[in-house]
Amino acid sequence: MTTQKLLPLAAMEKVLKSVGAERVSDKAKAALKQAVEEVAEKIAAQAVKYAQHAGRKTVKSADVKLAAKI
């Protein structure tokens, strides 16, 4: 996992509040951010492999959707 800021903490708060949280701690936002970024990185890496296997340099939505199912 990179240390680069990929997703803002504010987005994590919005996600948690959208499912019913009234208040969200900074640690909860950070924990969700880390979990989401880890899953997204795994999906992205697999999607790239699918595109390469198909002989493409471009990752398509179908690659991402397939990678997300696994």
N, CA, C and O atoms as CSV, one atom per row, in Angstrom:
chain,resi,resn,atom,element,x,y,z
A,1,MET,N,N,0.852,-1.177,0.000
A,1,MET,CA,C,0.000,0.000,0.000
A,1,MET,C,C,0.890,1.231,0.000
A,1,MET,O,O,1.876,1.311,0.732
A,2,THR,N,N,0.522,2.172,-0.828
A,2,THR,CA,C,1.287,3.415,-0.873
A,2,THR,C,C,0.833,4.333,0.251
A,2,THR,O,O,-0.257,4.171,0.800
A,3,THR,N,N,1.677,5.294,0.586
A,3,THR,CA,C,1.309,6.251,1.622
A,3,THR,C,C,0.661,7.479,1.004
A,3,THR,O,O,0.267,8.405,1.713
A,4,GLN,N,N,0.554,7.483,-0.312
A,4,GLN,CA,C,-0.070,8.594,-1.014
A,4,GLN,C,C,-1.547,8.699,-0.628
A,4,GLN,O,O,-2.222,7.687,-0.440
A,5,LYS,N,N,-2.031,9.922,-0.514
A,5,LYS,CA,C,-3.433,10.141,-0.160
A,5,LYS,C,C,-4.294,9.909,-1.398
A,5,LYS,O,O,-4.331,10.735,-2.310
A,6,LEU,N,N,-4.983,8.772,-1.412
A,6,LEU,CA,C,-5.821,8.438,-2.558
A,6,LEU,C,C,-7.274,8.850,-2.328
A,6,LEU,O,O,-7.928,9.370,-3.232
A,7,LEU,N,N,-7.762,8.623,-1.145
A,7,LEU,CA,C,-9.152,8.935,-0.828
A,7,LEU,C,C,-9.205,9.901,0.351
A,7,LEU,O,O,-8.506,9.703,1.344
A,8,PRO,N,N,-10.011,10.925,0.254
A,8,PRO,CA,C,-10.091,11.876,1.365
A,8,PRO,C,C,-10.891,11.315,2.543
A,8,PRO,O,O,-11.828,10.538,2.356
A,9,LEU,N,N,-10.512,11.714,3.742
A,9,LEU,CA,C,-11.233,11.276,4.940
A,9,LEU,C,C,-12.677,11.767,4.928
A,9,LEU,O,O,-13.569,11.098,5.451
A,10,ALA,N,N,-12.906,12.930,4.334
A,10,ALA,CA,C,-14.274,13.465,4.267
A,10,ALA,C,C,-15.203,12.504,3.523
A,10,ALA,O,O,-16.377,12.376,3.869
A,11,ALA,N,N,-14.674,11.836,2.508
A,11,ALA,CA,C,-15.489,10.865,1.767
A,11,ALA,C,C,-15.856,9.675,2.645
A,11,ALA,O,O,-16.953,9.128,2.532
A,12,MET,N,N,-14.942,9.280,3.514
A,12,MET,CA,C,-15.215,8.157,4.413
A,12,MET,C,C,-16.320,8.528,5.397
A,12,MET,O,O,-17.182,7.710,5.718
A,13,GLU,N,N,-16.283,9.768,5.868
A,13,GLU,CA,C,-17.339,10.235,6.769
A,13,GLU,C,C,-18.684,10.230,6.060
A,13,GLU,O,O,-19.693,9.831,6.642
A,14,LYS,N,N,-18.705,10.670,4.812
A,14,LYS,CA,C,-19.956,10.674,4.037
A,14,LYS,C,C,-20.505,9.268,3.871
A,14,LYS,O,O,-21.712,9.051,3.986
A,15,VAL,N,N,-19.628,8.317,3.603
A,15,VAL,CA,C,-20.064,6.926,3.447
A,15,VAL,C,C,-20.666,6.416,4.756
A,15,VAL,O,O,-21.747,5.827,4.755
A,16,LEU,N,N,-19.983,6.638,5.848
A,16,LEU,CA,C,-20.483,6.160,7.140
A,16,LEU,C,C,-21.803,6.829,7.516
A,16,LEU,O,O,-22.707,6.178,8.040
A,17,LYS,N,N,-21.911,8.112,7.251
A,17,LYS,CA,C,-23.158,8.814,7.566
A,17,LYS,C,C,-24.293,8.390,6.636
A,17,LYS,O,O,-25.458,8.392,7.035
A,18,SER,N,N,-23.960,8.031,5.407
A,18,SER,CA,C,-24.999,7.616,4.459
A,18,SER,C,C,-25.664,6.300,4.860
A,18,SER,O,O,-26.763,5.984,4.404
A,19,VAL,N,N,-24.984,5.540,5.718
A,19,VAL,CA,C,-25.561,4.273,6.176
A,19,VAL,C,C,-26.050,4.354,7.611
A,19,VAL,O,O,-26.334,3.336,8.243
A,20,GLY,N,N,-26.146,5.594,8.124
A,20,GLY,CA,C,-26.798,5.763,9.404
A,20,GLY,C,C,-25.987,6.289,10.569
A,20,GLY,O,O,-26.557,6.552,11.628
A,21,ALA,N,N,-24.687,6.453,10.421
A,21,ALA,CA,C,-23.887,6.966,11.536
A,21,ALA,C,C,-24.238,8.431,11.788
A,21,ALA,O,O,-24.315,9.230,10.855
A,22,GLU,N,N,-24.446,8.771,13.043
A,22,GLU,CA,C,-24.725,10.168,13.382
A,22,GLU,C,C,-23.429,10.950,13.554
A,22,GLU,O,O,-23.322,12.099,13.124
A,23,ARG,N,N,-22.454,10.319,14.182
A,23,ARG,CA,C,-21.142,10.929,14.390
A,23,ARG,C,C,-20.081,9.914,14.010
A,23,ARG,O,O,-20.286,8.707,14.135
A,24,VAL,N,N,-18.939,10.418,13.543
A,24,VAL,CA,C,-17.872,9.530,13.088
A,24,VAL,C,C,-16.541,10.037,13.643
A,24,VAL,O,O,-16.186,11.199,13.446
A,25,SER,N,N,-15.813,9.172,14.330
A,25,SER,CA,C,-14.519,9.573,14.877
A,25,SER,C,C,-13.465,9.609,13.770
A,25,SER,O,O,-13.624,8.988,12.719
A,26,ASP,N,N,-12.401,10.339,14.025
A,26,ASP,CA,C,-11.298,10.412,13.066
A,26,ASP,C,C,-10.666,9.042,12.852
A,26,ASP,O,O,-10.261,8.705,11.740
A,27,LYS,N,N,-10.584,8.253,13.924
A,27,LYS,CA,C,-10.003,6.912,13.804
A,27,LYS,C,C,-10.887,6.002,12.947
A,27,LYS,O,O,-10.375,5.170,12.199
A,28,ALA,N,N,-12.193,6.155,13.050
A,28,ALA,CA,C,-13.107,5.354,12.231
A,28,ALA,C,C,-12.962,5.721,10.762
A,28,ALA,O,O,-12.957,4.845,9.898
A,29,LYS,N,N,-12.845,7.009,10.479
A,29,LYS,CA,C,-12.639,7.451,9.091
A,29,LYS,C,C,-11.341,6.888,8.534
A,29,LYS,O,O,-11.299,6.412,7.400
A,30,ALA,N,N,-10.284,6.942,9.332
A,30,ALA,CA,C,-8.981,6.441,8.897
A,30,ALA,C,C,-9.013,4.929,8.680
A,30,ALA,O,O,-8.415,4.427,7.729
A,31,ALA,N,N,-9.703,4.209,9.549
A,31,ALA,CA,C,-9.791,2.752,9.422
A,31,ALA,C,C,-10.551,2.358,8.162
A,31,ALA,O,O,-10.144,1.440,7.449
A,32,LEU,N,N,-11.661,3.054,7.884
A,32,LEU,CA,C,-12.425,2.762,6.679
A,32,LEU,C,C,-11.611,3.115,5.439
A,32,LEU,O,O,-11.623,2.381,4.451
A,33,LYS,N,N,-10.915,4.228,5.495
A,33,LYS,CA,C,-10.067,4.659,4.373
A,33,LYS,C,C,-9.030,3.591,4.060
A,33,LYS,O,O,-8.844,3.231,2.898
A,34,GLN,N,N,-8.358,3.086,5.076
A,34,GLN,CA,C,-7.337,2.069,4.872
A,34,GLN,C,C,-7.942,0.800,4.274
A,34,GLN,O,O,-7.383,0.219,3.344
A,35,ALA,N,N,-9.074,0.378,4.805
A,35,ALA,CA,C,-9.713,-0.847,4.313
A,35,ALA,C,C,-10.154,-0.694,2.863
A,35,ALA,O,O,-9.941,-1.591,2.047
A,36,VAL,N,N,-10.767,0.436,2.544
A,36,VAL,CA,C,-11.250,0.670,1.180
A,36,VAL,C,C,-10.078,0.744,0.206
A,36,VAL,O,O,-10.142,0.179,-0.886
A,37,GLU,N,N,-9.011,1.434,0.593
A,37,GLU,CA,C,-7.853,1.547,-0.291
A,37,GLU,C,C,-7.179,0.203,-0.519
A,37,GLU,O,O,-6.705,-0.068,-1.623
A,38,GLU,N,N,-7.127,-0.638,0.498
A,38,GLU,CA,C,-6.531,-1.971,0.334
A,38,GLU,C,C,-7.342,-2.812,-0.639
A,38,GLU,O,O,-6.780,-3.472,-1.513
A,39,VAL,N,N,-8.645,-2.790,-0.493
A,39,VAL,CA,C,-9.505,-3.558,-1.397
A,39,VAL,C,C,-9.416,-2.996,-2.818
A,39,VAL,O,O,-9.318,-3.753,-3.783
A,40,ALA,N,N,-9.450,-1.674,-2.941
A,40,ALA,CA,C,-9.379,-1.039,-4.257
A,40,ALA,C,C,-8.055,-1.360,-4.951
A,40,ALA,O,O,-8.021,-1.583,-6.162
A,41,GLU,N,N,-6.973,-1.383,-4.187
A,41,GLU,CA,C,-5.668,-1.686,-4.770
A,41,GLU,C,C,-5.623,-3.119,-5.289
A,41,GLU,O,O,-5.061,-3.374,-6.354
A,42,LYS,N,N,-6.205,-4.046,-4.554
A,42,LYS,CA,C,-6.239,-5.445,-4.995
A,42,LYS,C,C,-7.076,-5.597,-6.262
A,42,LYS,O,O,-6.680,-6.297,-7.194
A,43,ILE,N,N,-8.225,-4.945,-6.291
A,43,ILE,CA,C,-9.093,-5.010,-7.467
A,43,ILE,C,C,-8.390,-4.391,-8.671
A,43,ILE,O,O,-8.415,-4.952,-9.766
A,44,ALA,N,N,-7.763,-3.235,-8.466
A,44,ALA,CA,C,-7.073,-2.557,-9.563
A,44,ALA,C,C,-5.940,-3.412,-10.117
A,44,ALA,O,O,-5.777,-3.510,-11.333
A,45,ALA,N,N,-5.161,-4.027,-9.243
A,45,ALA,CA,C,-4.052,-4.869,-9.695
A,45,ALA,C,C,-4.559,-6.047,-10.523
A,45,ALA,O,O,-3.964,-6.395,-11.543
A,46,GLN,N,N,-5.643,-6.650,-10.088
A,46,GLN,CA,C,-6.211,-7.777,-10.833
A,46,GLN,C,C,-6.782,-7.309,-12.163
A,46,GLN,O,O,-6.642,-8.004,-13.170
A,47,ALA,N,N,-7.420,-6.150,-12.189
A,47,ALA,CA,C,-7.971,-5.604,-13.429
A,47,ALA,C,C,-6.865,-5.336,-14.446
A,47,ALA,O,O,-7.044,-5.577,-15.640
A,48,VAL,N,N,-5.739,-4.845,-13.980
A,48,VAL,CA,C,-4.590,-4.612,-14.869
A,48,VAL,C,C,-4.111,-5.942,-15.455
A,48,VAL,O,O,-3.786,-6.013,-16.640
A,49,LYS,N,N,-4.066,-6.980,-14.644
A,49,LYS,CA,C,-3.650,-8.300,-15.132
A,49,LYS,C,C,-4.602,-8.799,-16.210
A,49,LYS,O,O,-4.163,-9.363,-17.213
A,50,TYR,N,N,-5.906,-8.596,-16.011
A,50,TYR,CA,C,-6.887,-9.022,-17.019
A,50,TYR,C,C,-6.682,-8.269,-18.322
A,50,TYR,O,O,-6.736,-8.872,-19.394
A,51,ALA,N,N,-6.450,-6.975,-18.254
A,51,ALA,CA,C,-6.226,-6.178,-19.460
A,51,ALA,C,C,-4.961,-6.648,-20.178
A,51,ALA,O,O,-4.959,-6.796,-21.400
A,52,GLN,N,N,-3.889,-6.881,-19.426
A,52,GLN,CA,C,-2.638,-7.348,-20.024
A,52,GLN,C,C,-2.808,-8.722,-20.657
A,52,GLN,O,O,-2.277,-8.984,-21.736
A,53,HIS,N,N,-3.547,-9.597,-19.985
A,53,HIS,CA,C,-3.795,-10.933,-20.513
A,53,HIS,C,C,-4.549,-10.856,-21.841
A,53,HIS,O,O,-4.343,-11.683,-22.729
A,54,ALA,N,N,-5.416,-9.865,-21.969
A,54,ALA,CA,C,-6.189,-9.675,-23.197
A,54,ALA,C,C,-5.383,-8.922,-24.259
A,54,ALA,O,O,-5.888,-8.661,-25.351
A,55,GLY,N,N,-4.136,-8.574,-23.942
A,55,GLY,CA,C,-3.288,-7.884,-24.903
A,55,GLY,C,C,-3.577,-6.399,-25.011
A,55,GLY,O,O,-3.262,-5.769,-26.021
A,56,ARG,N,N,-4.178,-5.841,-23.969
A,56,ARG,CA,C,-4.516,-4.415,-23.976
A,56,ARG,C,C,-3.679,-3.666,-22.959
A,56,ARG,O,O,-3.248,-4.225,-21.950
A,57,LYS,N,N,-3.456,-2.382,-23.244
A,57,LYS,CA,C,-2.813,-1.487,-22.283
A,57,LYS,C,C,-3.868,-0.737,-21.480
A,57,LYS,O,O,-3.596,-0.225,-20.394
A,58,THR,N,N,-5.075,-0.681,-22.033
A,58,THR,CA,C,-6.180,0.043,-21.404
A,58,THR,C,C,-6.997,-0.882,-20.519
A,58,THR,O,O,-7.441,-1.944,-20.956
A,59,VAL,N,N,-7.192,-0.476,-19.281
A,59,VAL,CA,C,-8.064,-1.217,-18.371
A,59,VAL,C,C,-9.490,-0.755,-18.638
A,59,VAL,O,O,-9.786,0.439,-18.592
A,60,LYS,N,N,-10.366,-1.708,-18.916
A,60,LYS,CA,C,-11.764,-1.388,-19.214
A,60,LYS,C,C,-12.638,-1.690,-17.999
A,60,LYS,O,O,-12.229,-2.372,-17.059
A,61,SER,N,N,-13.843,-1.160,-18.056
A,61,SER,CA,C,-14.763,-1.372,-16.941
A,61,SER,C,C,-15.044,-2.854,-16.714
A,61,SER,O,O,-15.245,-3.281,-15.577
A,62,ALA,N,N,-15.059,-3.627,-17.774
A,62,ALA,CA,C,-15.297,-5.059,-17.638
A,62,ALA,C,C,-14.181,-5.736,-16.840
A,62,ALA,O,O,-14.435,-6.682,-16.093
A,63,ASP,N,N,-12.950,-5.252,-16.999
A,63,ASP,CA,C,-11.831,-5.793,-16.226
A,63,ASP,C,C,-12.036,-5.527,-14.747
A,63,ASP,O,O,-11.835,-6.405,-13.909
A,64,VAL,N,N,-12.439,-4.307,-14.438
A,64,VAL,CA,C,-12.652,-3.922,-13.033
A,64,VAL,C,C,-13.827,-4.710,-12.440
A,64,VAL,O,O,-13.745,-5.200,-11.314
A,65,LYS,N,N,-14.897,-4.826,-13.189
A,65,LYS,CA,C,-16.067,-5.558,-12.699
A,65,LYS,C,C,-15.726,-7.023,-12.444
A,65,LYS,O,O,-16.141,-7.596,-11.437
A,66,LEU,N,N,-14.970,-7.624,-13.360
A,66,LEU,CA,C,-14.574,-9.017,-13.179
A,66,LEU,C,C,-13.656,-9.156,-11.969
A,66,LEU,O,O,-13.817,-10.081,-11.173
A,67,ALA,N,N,-12.719,-8.268,-11.828
A,67,ALA,CA,C,-11.791,-8.317,-10.701
A,67,ALA,C,C,-12.529,-8.140,-9.369
A,67,ALA,O,O,-12.157,-8.747,-8.365
A,68,ALA,N,N,-13.555,-7.323,-9.364
A,68,ALA,CA,C,-14.318,-7.082,-8.138
A,68,ALA,C,C,-15.131,-8.296,-7.719
A,68,ALA,O,O,-15.433,-8.454,-6.536
A,69,LYS,N,N,-15.488,-9.146,-8.652
A,69,LYS,CA,C,-16.283,-10.331,-8.331
A,69,LYS,C,C,-15.463,-11.398,-7.626
A,69,LYS,O,O,-16.008,-12.216,-6.886
A,70,ILE,N,N,-14.175,-11.393,-7.849
A,70,ILE,CA,C,-13.306,-12.444,-7.313
A,70,ILE,C,C,-12.871,-12.138,-5.907
A,70,ILE,O,O,-12.135,-12.920,-5.304
